[in-house]
Amino acid sequence: MITKLISKTIDGTKVSGEELPKPEGFDIIGDVHGYAEELTALLKQLDYKEINGVYIHDKRKAVFVGDFTCRGPETRRTISIIRKMVENQTGYAVIGNHELNVIGHFTKNDEGKTFKPATGSNKKIMDRIKQEYLYEKELLKDDLKWIRRLPFFLDFGTFKVTHAYWSDHNKSIINEKLQNKKLTKKLLQKIFDHDSPFAEAVRQTTRGIEINLPHDLIIKDDRNIRRTNFRIRWWQDPTGKTFKEISYGNKFTLPTYTVPPEILFPFKVYTEKEVPVFVGHYCMPSDRMLPSPNVCCVDNCVANGGLLAAYRWKNGEQLKITNFVFQEKKG
C-alpha cells in the first residue's frame, strides 16, 4: 500500500498524517457511555483489528456520535480507544452533552473555579471518573483538552453526523466562534452562562430541540420527577400536531391533544430532501431508531438496559433496519 503525507479537511477539521485508503463505508457508533468492554467487542464484531493499540479496518472507518463518557465503568479507557482511532484516522468523533458535562465539571475558569460542578447523581458519576484518573491526573487534563478540539458536526457529503440535532444555521454560529478549532475557556463560559446565540446553538446541537411544557400540565416520569420540557421530532413541522405525535426520546407519557401554538418557537426542520443524518442522544428501542427516511438514531441505550449499537453505512443505500449491528452488555 502506497501512502503519502497529507493535510486534509473534513467539515472544517484539519487532519494531518499518512493518507489511508479511501473507506468503502463507515460504521456510525452510538452513545458508548464508558462501556469500553462492549465497545471493543462491537469493534471486533464489525471486523476491526487492534494493531499497536489502535482499532483499524481495512475498508471502513468508525464514526462516534458523542456521549462516549459517563455512566459506564470505564470512561478513561473508552476515551483512550476513541482518541487513538481519531488521531490515527481510523475513526471520527463529535461532542455530545455528556462530554460537555465532563468538561464543565473538571475544567477551571480563570478564577480557579470549575465552570459547572456536577450535583446529585451526576456528581457520583464525576467522582467515579476522577477515581479512574486517580494516578493519571495529567492524562485527565490532556484528554479534556483533546475533547475540546472535537467538532460538533461532521459532514461527509453523502451523510452527516451530530449528537442530537443538525442545523446549518447552528453549525455556522458554532464554527464561526471556533476559529482555532477549540473550545476555549472564553467559549466555555458562554456555553455555561446560557445567554448567547452560541450557547443556544451548542445546547440544541447536543441536546436536541426541547419545548417547555405548559405550566398547568403536570407530567412526571417513572421516578416521580416532574418534567418541565420534552424532546421533539425536529425533522417534522410540529404545528397542529399533538404532544404525543411530535415527541421523540422521552421516557414519560405525553397527552394526545394538540400542542398550544404559544409554546412553540421557530427552528429549522430537517426535511426529507436532505442527506441522511445520524444522531445519538435519544436512547431508543430498536424499532424506533429509524424515525424518518433520512434520520437515524444509533443510541440503543446501553447505559439503561439496552445494547451498544452501530449502523453500517454504504454510500448510495437507503437507511434500513438490517444495517444495524448490536452488542450485548458484558457481565
Buried (B, 14 or more C-beta within 10 A) or exposed (E): EEEEEEEEEEBBBEBEEEBBEEBEBBBBBBBBBBBBBBBBBBBEEBEBEEEEEBBBBEEBBBBBBBBBBBBBBBBBBBBBBBBBBBEBBBBBBBBBBBBBBBBBBBBEEEEEEBBBEBEEEBEEBBEBBEEBBEEEEEBBEEBBEBBBBBBBBBBBEEBBBBBBBBBEEBBEBBBEBBEEEEBEBEBBBBBBEEEBEBBBBBBBBBBBBBBEBEEEBEBEEEEEEEBEEBBBBBBBEBEEBBBEBBBBBBEBEBEEEEBEEEBBEEBBBBEEEBEBBBBBBBBBEBEEBBBBEBBBBBBBBBBEEBBBBBBBBEEEEEBEEEBBBBBEBEE
